[in-house]
Amino acid sequence: ASRASVKIASIHYLLKGRSRADLAARAKEFIELEISTGLRRHTLERIEAHRLAGDRLIIASAAVDLICDEVARALSFEGVISTKLAWDRQDRLRADLEGENCYGAEKLSRIKAYFDHQRPEGVIYFYSDHHTDMPSLLWADQGIAVNPSPPLRHLAKAHNLTIQDWEKAS
């Protein structure tokens, strides 16, 4: 099964018909907990270093917008590129996605569209822990594999990408 079909099936069996307000409140609670307890040890300091350097902070994730929007809000990111959930006219979750799953080559396509297909000025950093982000990692000026999965570690070495461990001391 494709990742999109698994995501849609999960929505159908677990969340279909729930109100946007209810799910948004639960997403907010979940992200507050994740930000306080679930981030890798050096995540916040890396984000702050980019913020102090004047870099634009944008999330590009296959996760759904309901979650990514909350992460962006909690971490004061400027933009979000994510998989979009589908809602009915009563603002209840449908068992579907609006558009494609934001994954692999689709993610890079959306990143380019976010910038209106014009490469932004300055150095573009892209961080990932998964090999399916290779198109975006290779497109960026600085592709950085953070605590990478074994396939990404192998690809990162083959393509001379930076590999970082955000659990160890800097």
C-alpha positions in Angstrom: 0.0 0.0 0.0 1.2 3.5 -0.7 1.9 5.9 2.2 -1.0 8.1 1.1 -3.5 5.1 1.2 -2.3 4.1 4.6 -2.7 7.7 5.9 -6.2 7.8 4.4 -7.2 4.4 5.9 -5.9 5.6 9.3 -8.0 8.7 9.1 -11.0 6.7 8.0 -10.8 4.2 10.9 -9.6 6.5 13.7 -10.6 10.1 13.0 -13.2 10.4 10.2 -16.1 12.6 11.2 -14.4 14.4 14.0 -14.7 18.2 14.1 -11.9 20.5 13.1 -12.2 22.3 16.4 -11.9 19.1 18.4 -8.9 17.8 16.4 -7.2 21.2 16.4 -7.4 21.3 20.2 -6.0 17.8 20.5 -3.2 18.7 18.0 -2.3 21.7 20.1 -2.1 19.6 23.3 -0.1 16.9 21.5 2.4 19.4 20.1 2.8 21.3 23.4 3.8 17.9 24.9 6.1 17.0 22.0 7.9 20.4 22.1 8.4 20.1 25.9 9.5 16.4 26.0 9.8 14.9 22.5 12.4 16.9 20.6 15.9 15.8 20.0 18.3 17.3 22.5 19.8 20.0 20.3 16.7 20.9 18.1 15.8 24.2 19.8 19.4 25.5 19.8 19.7 24.7 16.1 16.4 26.5 15.4 17.5 29.5 17.4 20.9 29.7 15.6 19.0 29.9 12.3 16.7 32.5 13.7 19.6 34.6 15.0 21.3 34.3 11.5 18.1 35.8 10.0 17.2 32.6 8.2 13.6 31.9 7.2 12.2 29.0 9.1 9.8 26.8 7.1 8.5 23.3 7.9 8.2 20.8 5.0 6.7 17.6 6.2 4.6 14.6 5.1 2.8 15.0 8.4 -0.7 16.5 8.2 -1.3 20.3 8.3 -3.3 20.1 11.6 0.0 18.9 13.3 2.5 20.9 11.2 0.6 24.2 11.7 0.8 23.7 15.5 4.5 22.9 15.3 5.1 26.1 13.3 3.1 28.1 15.7 4.8 26.7 18.8 8.3 27.2 17.3 7.5 30.5 15.5 8.2 29.2 12.0 7.1 31.4 9.2 5.7 28.8 6.8 4.3 25.3 6.5 4.4 22.8 3.6 2.5 19.7 4.6 -0.1 17.1 3.7 -3.5 18.7 3.7 -6.4 17.1 5.4 -9.9 17.1 3.7 -12.9 18.5 5.5 -16.6 18.4 4.7 -19.0 21.4 4.7 -19.7 20.9 8.4 -15.9 21.1 9.2 -15.8 17.4 9.9 -12.8 15.4 8.8 -13.3 13.3 5.6 -11.3 10.1 5.0 -9.3 11.8 2.2 -6.5 14.2 1.6 -6.6 17.5 -0.3 -4.1 16.9 -3.0 -1.1 14.6 -2.8 0.7 13.3 0.2 3.6 15.7 0.8 6.3 13.1 0.4 9.5 12.5 -1.6 9.5 14.3 -4.9 6.1 15.8 -4.1 7.6 17.6 -1.1 10.3 19.2 -3.3 7.7 20.2 -5.8 5.7 21.9 -3.0 8.8 23.6 -1.6 9.6 25.1 -5.1 5.9 26.2 -5.4 6.1 27.8 -2.0 8.8 30.0 -3.3 6.9 30.5 -6.6 9.5 28.4 -8.4 12.1 31.0 -7.7 15.1 29.8 -5.7 15.2 32.1 -2.6 18.2 34.1 -1.8 20.8 33.0 0.7 21.8 29.5 1.8 19.0 26.9 1.8 19.3 24.4 4.6 17.2 21.2 4.5 17.2 18.8 7.5 15.8 15.3 7.4 16.1 11.9 9.1 14.6 9.9 6.2 15.9 8.8 2.8 12.6 9.8 1.0 13.7 13.4 1.5 16.7 12.9 -0.8 15.2 15.1 -3.6 14.9 18.0 -1.1 18.3 17.3 0.5 20.1 17.4 -2.8 18.2 20.5 -4.0 19.2 22.5 -0.9 22.6 24.2 -0.6 23.2 22.4 2.6 21.4 19.0 2.9 21.8 17.8 6.5 20.9 14.2 7.6 20.0 14.4 11.3 20.1 11.2 13.2 19.4 9.5 9.9 17.7 6.2 9.2 20.2 3.6 8.0 19.2 4.1 4.3 19.6 7.9 4.6 22.9 7.5 6.4 24.2 5.4 3.4 22.8 7.9 0.8 24.1 10.9 2.8 27.6 9.4 2.7 27.4 8.6 -1.0 26.3 12.2 -1.8 28.6 13.9 0.7 25.8 15.3 2.7 26.4 16.5 6.3 25.4 14.0 9.0 24.6 15.4 12.4 23.6 13.7 15.7 21.4 16.0 17.6 21.4 13.8 20.7 25.2 14.1 21.4 26.9 17.3 22.7 27.7 19.8 20.0 
